């Protein structure tokens, strides 16, 4: 545990002391040159902080100072702030600072940092892209970003906020604030992702819980839900329990009773909205990995790749003939030709169609190939999961394939590969079971029954 004050200021001060010991103190000329440089900066500077400390209740400051050098700095900086619309000149050398001066300058500084970050990463990879300084995901009127991961890094180390640079199919490079670092697992450079904004609205699941609780003396349970709405399924009601458990862990006021029922506060919807706002602050976007395999490796892969799914859906996403969009168009054309040669599809252009079972055939080929390879590593026999059959075993790990992410279920002498779901992350190392379905696995985890995730 490190004190916040030491992280904010102490490390910098200690580093300055060490540099002074090795190099000697900064000269007066160096200090003055740095301060003069700050006059024209579009970020919060030491001069701004002095101005803010000296302003009165009406945010009025004077350009005068007993030190002629400091007076020249104040006058020059106030002129710069006026050009930015952040200060207004009054009579007698007095100025009024804008109410949002600090926040606006901080935003400008972040913008400059983003520009430098994008220029550095794009130049290092020899990519020439028109770029968007910051994707406005979360504004409510923006489109999701689909593209290739260029880089991931710290946006703010003190608050553990990360960014993602995405080479979009729209031909642009996007800078996306993805929130806290632990909000997103590892994503390899070159992976194809879909980044979409999260909603701040109160969810339907919260409204249903409040409705059931209002009709049952502020109590909620699966049984009460099913009696309140006879058309609801047990799996649907269990999804509401998972939501309540997430809110309980976040301290949102719901109470789980020993009998498995829940006590719901009267202001549940307000608490749910506040919980959503806190979650949104740390998780502003949702990042879905469409393919962990880079684009070049998908063209001739014997697997059900993202390219195949795009072709099966008629390539629904708008792809520009520029940047990564141009690369994607070329990859789709090469994949179409490969599928025709494999007799898994036919037709030209928009008339191209995959065989009805092409994706299943390709996925099975990859699973058999990977299963044989893992069998040598694990020293166990690979057993193919059959539709309709029960599966169980220890959830050992997951593997990223061209066909997607799969869970490795191990028994004493054999193992199998089944489609992965994010909820399984908390079950790693545990015994799990379920039924293999055409769309995935119906999992039985604890008291919850999770249906297959259909893509």
Steps between C-alpha positions, in 0.01 A plus 500: 500500500642837393360831625308692232691820581833324443385366162370845399796708616755309704645284223549803276664699781730211590599457136577871480722472809693209348543683169624805689759289684633358172469803271495794738212743553318651203629841411282809527509529121366143460217564747404828332512341153265226614255749649506713184421185300197442726345831392382354170410150622144374455498304827500575872833664590672625815404855397132401488519350847646824638225698329231273644646532850505881478146556358222642717144373547399646161794322331676834438880520495753771434782480248722704735769337716783634712745284301540643145566153355190350664297800380609438141401134537157586640432760232609271218302203634184708548527614138525135393203401716300788349575368149358165612187663641601413856568852633345844449689829532351758741622849588819578689693186406236273651378179339210266568573129462243266346322265738602195300860613445672210676273229354531643147879522519519147635290376206726686259805341662347154467428571133865590439612184681267296279642663187856419603409143600326430169778655295760293685313168466400551138851610401657199678281267292543699179127559475361808331143556614266795532429476869231593747645651818251330729208278413196655665365165615238551766345816354195300388508592133815329381569180310707209638863476392612182321864449418844365580673568832805721445607547861381516860646718770449726803282807458544590869731288715383661826135401440588175315319604183598341169456586134469289189614607153286338231569496125138525386328350197385857429857587400568704816708433809303537825612579853258343751499549878417149627494591871666303778773258403333202666180564302649332195713187473805457282448580132782424259617757251341420166180355649172609342263669747159663518491798739157631594376750756327385815161645588439709812127426499336295774475144370178307451624239747504768774146611416374141514665442840342820635160397362512150653627638833228768514236229466659278767584723797843613370610137451634331187578137418484269200177343632338839557605608152348189338175545695488869405561425130396146403642550148854549636748211496723394788811588299358851441434546871851374586645780284332748738662325797842541336431870458405532868815315604712744298324793668544343844876464448512865394318611817186618320265427791339168408518229770518126440311308767605155634207334318624628164243780466593869474393812686462784253507865619213731400738720296641202308481668159691806628765273650517303173554826308779602739657153470484528119667843512786369716541198274496721190775720643732199528364308196395762241516259207451134424776328304413175323779299340372398157821315417811438706670395175647780283344571161782352293472163675129466424520497120584130466421370848314170532272648765176693531660846498357847546533546124268203448242645736520832319445324167213295644330819621559677168777723643253724689756753626588807295857458376682787331751441224776660707739399778400184684172499310692442177697217661174342619347518154803322356485234772128438439567454127784255572285309748213473251734347245637253758148393601407444134808282454401301810144463359361673808345791313420636157404812307659836431489829691174552689361178354760293684344247738653258750379142515239453771738304726825666396567671834436178694732305267781754536463524879507121534817477287678744729378339821615154387839639400548697823361212706765262364775750577374560855468126554876463457563785746250389766555127462124447481263393223299766319125431489284702262190650665179378333184709469247401765755319715578585864846640563685544827850532634747741655516833319877507448547804276396656172669502159466767231447347156414642161144373558479687831575437867444148636501353852714196583303257719721230649418163656747248639576339162339722237407859417271687265474847343176700521408863420608748764284754678629795710304380805731196513794722600397471866476119472861430392630199692150390606283207396233613252239324292232557242331384181656554158257682269521611138547862609745430782475349848220520754717528813405397852705722732403486866128580525500677163415347168647694206368440151721485192638827371385526139710724278 
